[in-house]
Amino acid sequence: MQKAEQTLESTVQRIDNILLSAEQASGNMTHYLFLHINEPDRMHAFSKKLVENNRYIKGCAIAMEPYFYKDKGEEFMAYYFTTSDTIERLPKKNIQQSNTFGDIPYYKQIWYTKPFEVGAPIWIGPIDDQESKGSDIITFGLPLTMPDKQRIGVMGVDVSVSLLSEVIKDAKPSPNSYAMLINGEGDFIVHPTLTTPDSTREYAPISKLPEEVLEPMLAGETGYKKIKHDQHHDYVFYKPFVCKNAPARSMEALNWSIAIVYPEEDILGDYNRLLNYVLIIAIVGMILLLVLCQIITHHQLSPLLMLTEAAHRITNGQYDEPIPDSPHMDEVGRLQDHFKQMQQSLSVQMGELKKLNTQLQEQNEHLQEAYEKAQEADRMKIAFLHNMTNKMMEPVDIICARVETLCDDSHELDPQEANQLVKDIERQCMIVVELLNNLLKVSERLNTKHDFS
């Protein structure tokens, strides 16, 4: 915005310098013109001299009211012009003379009638310069007023629109930007096509200002608008054309407005391209960073992966797997060293547990063997006791029967029968005593074997 404002301001000053030069040159010439107002031939000299001596002036017409010079007929216009549309050295100007301008009488043309009616200097145009093969001009109309306020004619000083176009074309702050100049009616004084070089045809200039831009420009506002044109966006920066104050400059306000059209690509193109580059660099950087992080992470976690595999082997009972010393001095290295110490301690403990387990297994085998022998001995004791008990049952039953007989039938038994019963009881008792002695002997042998074991 600052660049556009500076460009617009400098362009206004350059164009105003051209306009002021034409105004001052024509104002100075009127002083000599009134001194020789009755000499029509001198009007031709004044007109030609003004064109020759001012490089900005394309043509000069000194037109008098009809029949002002009665010997010259109804019309009298001293008109000289040059075919050159560029600023060049004065001696090289090709000065030509013409008695007409356009297809209708000069006193009916706007460059004559408007200043004559207003009675004050005024810029008019653009006007088709038919004498110069259709090129456009703007005309400074200066009414010729006698001391008694009588208007006797108009001096029209032409400035080429092509000359203004060259000035505006230089106001090019970006490769594809272009400028324009409009009058108070919204018509182009300098059309955008005149300020757009062929190299920028990919951004075709606008042919008509949209209303959202035209209204503030006609209102004399300063600012900018964003518009869409030809499938792309443009920024239009505008400001009023304000003439600078100068001595004896009494003309009315021009009501012109100047604008510069910036394609959005010119303003934001570098930023957008830089943004794309930044995004590409950021994406590539993120990919490289991810790869680098993967490499660093893999390098840093490789000891942990090794420890994980070692822990898995230890879980499967491989306690003697060697764990190398860590080359790292960080937490992972200390963890690997501690894990190695733990594995070594665990290996020692598991070795001792294996030895203890072996001993316990051996002792268990001996205990099992002793237990089996004890069970065998118990079974033998039970079998022996059962056998002895069975053998003692018969004598005991006999003794019980004989004792019962003696108790119940003692008064009926004769001595011999009683004696026989007593002998049977004695014999059976001896059998029981013998069996008990055998039982005691066997018990002593078993106790002796148990103590020895």
Secondary structure as GFF3:
##gff-version 3
##sequence-region A 1 453
A	DSSP	alpha_helix	2	35	.	.	.	ID=ss1
A	DSSP	alpha_helix	40	53	.	.	.	ID=ss2
A	DSSP	beta_strand	57	64	.	.	.	ID=ss3
A	DSSP	three_ten_helix	70	72	.	.	.	ID=ss4
A	DSSP	beta_strand	76	82	.	.	.	ID=ss5
A	DSSP	three_ten_helix	90	92	.	.	.	ID=ss6
A	DSSP	beta_strand	95	98	.	.	.	ID=ss7
A	DSSP	three_ten_helix	106	108	.	.	.	ID=ss8
A	DSSP	alpha_helix	110	118	.	.	.	ID=ss9
A	DSSP	beta_strand	122	129	.	.	.	ID=ss10
A	DSSP	three_ten_helix	130	132	.	.	.	ID=ss11
A	DSSP	beta_strand	135	145	.	.	.	ID=ss12
A	DSSP	beta_strand	151	160	.	.	.	ID=ss13
A	DSSP	alpha_helix	161	170	.	.	.	ID=ss14
A	DSSP	beta_strand	178	182	.	.	.	ID=ss15
A	DSSP	beta_strand	188	190	.	.	.	ID=ss16
A	DSSP	three_ten_helix	192	194	.	.	.	ID=ss17
A	DSSP	three_ten_helix	198	200	.	.	.	ID=ss18
A	DSSP	alpha_helix	211	218	.	.	.	ID=ss19
A	DSSP	beta_strand	223	229	.	.	.	ID=ss20
A	DSSP	beta_strand	232	240	.	.	.	ID=ss21
A	DSSP	beta_strand	257	263	.	.	.	ID=ss22
A	DSSP	alpha_helix	264	315	.	.	.	ID=ss23
A	DSSP	alpha_helix	331	409	.	.	.	ID=ss24
A	DSSP	alpha_helix	415	452	.	.	.	ID=ss25
###
